[in-house]
Amino acid sequence: MAADLIPHTWQVPQAFRDRMGGHVGRQRLMVADGHLLFVLHALPKPNENQRRGRLFWRDPEAKWTSAERGTGTHALNKHLDEYEQFIATLDRLEEQATTSSEYFSILEQLSPVRRATTNLYRVLQEAREECPNLRELLDCRDRAYEIERMAELLLAEVKNALDVAVAKRAEEQAVTSHRMSVSAHRLNILAAFFFPIATLMAIFGANLRHGWEETWPPLPMLAVLGLGLALGGILTVFVTRTAGS
């Protein structure tokens, strides 16, 4: 149960435990009796349907506590570091990416992180408004804004690069398709030109006497076969070169 995310040893107001539902839910801030409870999300993974909760508690004595990141304000900074380092890693991958599949992979990882950073900044901004005198919240809020901005800019760069890669791929396919259609058209013309002759010769069996029927068999047949293959190769080169030009 999500309520178990709040350790039993934490002396938080009962209202915090009552407000925790069956799941972690969205990132949010709880405020009661001078206590602050940040319900945040761990770095989301691709195709992760349920977010992993991460809680940060500040008591009225200005003591920060986290179940996973230790104590003190550096616990929240560690949480921000994880997002910042992951976005920097994706930024390096984007610089090295060249194919649409690579851009899709980056986009798949970046999209949930982008949403998480937006909500993370919103929670810290709300906390800053609730407690305007807390300097540590101001610094964390500013870092969260920078991280959100990094994710937003990187997402825009990846989408633009993906659009360019898809457009280039579509253009290459269009050129290849045009060449194939031109080549097929010329071959169809050649086939149509010789089809009536081939049909008539097959029906009537018109064999001309050339005098080689009984001469050094099967050398004449092999010579004709070789000549046909040579002419076929020449025709293939001609059609291919003309279609590709």
N, C-alpha and C positions, 0 to 999 in steps of 0.2 A: 504494500500500500504506500501511496505517496506520503501519508502522514508519518511514516517511519523515517522519512528523510530528515525530520527534525530530531536530532538525538535526544534521548530521554534525559540526559544529564544537563541539557541546556535549560536554564531558568528563564524561559521566554514566557510572555503572557499567554494565557490559555486561548485567547482570541486567535493567535497565530496558528495554533494546532487545529482549532475549529474551522479555520478558513482553508485548510489544506484538503483538497478533494481526493478522489480516487486516483487521480493522475497528477503529474507535475503541473500540467497546464502551461499557460503562457508565462513569459518572464514578467515579474511584477515586484512591487515594493509593498511591504506591510509595515505600518507604523502604529504603535500603541505604547502609552506610558513611557515615552522616551526611548523605547526599543525600536531598532530598525532591522528588518529581516528582508534580505534580498533573495528572491527566488529567481535564479538565473539558469541558463542552459549551458551544459558543457559543449565543447566544439562539436557541432553536428557532423555526422558522417553521411556519405551518399546513400540514398535509398533507406535511410533510417526513419521509420514511421513514427516512433515515439522518442521524444527528446529525453535526455538524461539530465536530471535536476542537479543543481549545485547551489548550496545555501551559504549565505554570509550573514552573520549576526553581529550587530553592534549594540552593546548594552548602554544604559545611561551613564556608566562610568567611562565611556569612550573606549571600551575594550572590544576588539574585533576578534571573532572566532569563526573558523570554517572547518567543516568536517573533513575536507580533502586537502585544503591548501594551507593548513596551519593557522597561526594566530597573527594578529597585527594587520596593518593596512597593506603590507606586502602580499597578503593572501589574495586580496582583490586584484592587485597588480599582476600577480602570477596568472590569474584568470585572463586578464587582458593580454598578457604576453603570449599566451597560447594562441589566441586569435591573430595577433599581429604577426607572429612567426609563420603561421599557416598561410596567411594571405601573402606574405613575402615569398614563400615557397611556390605558391601558385603563380606569382608574378614572374619568377624565374622560368617556370615551365612555359608561360605564355610567350616569353621572349624566344624560347627555343622551338616552339611549335611551328609547324609548317603545313600540316594537313588538317582537313576538317574533323577527322576522328580525334586528333589530339586536342583541338579546340573544344569539341563536344565533351571530352573527358574533363577538361578544366572547368567548363561551364557546369557540369553535373556536380562537381565538388564545391564550386563557388556559390551557386544559387542559394542553398540553405544557409551558408555562412553569411551571405549578404543580408538575408532576412534576420538572422540572429543578431548581427551587429546593430541593425537598426533598432530592434527592440531593446538591446542592451543599453544603447545610448539613451533611449527614451526613459528607461528605469532610473539610470543615474541622473538624468536631468530632473526627474521627479524628486529624487532624493535631495538633490541640490536645492530645489525650491522648498522642500520641507525643512531642510536644515541649512540655511544660507551661510551660517557661520563656520561650517566644517570645511576647513581648508583641504583635507584629504579627499573629500567628495568632489571638490572643484577640479583637482588634478586628475582624478579618475574620470570625471565627466569629460574633460578636455581630451584625454587619451581615447576614450570611447568614440568621441566625435571624429578624431583623426583616423581611427581604425575603420569606422563606418565609411568615411570618405575614401580611404584606400580601397575598400571592397567595392564601392560604387564605381570608382574610376576603372578599376581592373575589370569589372563586369562589362562596362561599356567598351573597353578595349577588346576584350575577348569576343563580344558580339560583333563588333565591327570587323575584326580579323576573320571571324567565321563567315560573315557575309561575303567578304572578299574571296575567301577560299572556295566557297560554294559557287560564287559567280564565275571564278576562273575555271573551276571544274566543269560547270555547265557549258562554258564557252568552248572548252576543249572537246567535250562530247558533241557539241553542235558541229564543230569543224570536222571531226571524225565521221559523224553521221552524214555530213554533206559529201565527203569524199567517197564514202561507201555507196551512196545513192547515185553519184555520177558514174562510178565504176560499174555498178549494176545496170544502169541505163545503157551504157555503151555495150556491155556484154549482151544485153537483151536485143540491141540492134543487130549485132553480129549473128546471134542465134536466129533472129527473124529472117535475116538475109539468106542464110544457108539452109534454113529449115525446109523450104519447098524442094530444093535440089536433093537434100538428104532423103526426104520422103519419097520422091519419085524414084531415086536410085534403089531404095529399099523395096518398093513395090514391083518395079519392072526388072530389077537385077541387071541394069545396064552396065555390063563389063566390057571395056574396050580391050581389043587385042593389041598387046604391046610387044609381044615376042619374048618376054622374059618369064613366061609361065613355067617353062621347063629348064630355065638357065640357072645353074648353080644354086639350087634350092638349099637352105632358105635365105640365101644372101639378099636377093631382091626384096623379100619381105622385111628383113631386118633394116635394109637401107631406107625403105619407105617409112618404117616405124621411127627410125632415128630422125629422118627429115621432119616427120610430123611433130615429134617432141621438140625439135629445135624451133620450128615455126610457132609452136604453142608457147615456148618460153619467150620468144621475141614478142609475140602478141601480148603476153602477160605483162612484160616490162613496159610495153607501149601504153597499155590501158592503165596500169598503175601509175606511171609517171604523169600521164595526162590528167588522171583524176586527182592526183595530189597537187598539181600545179595551180 
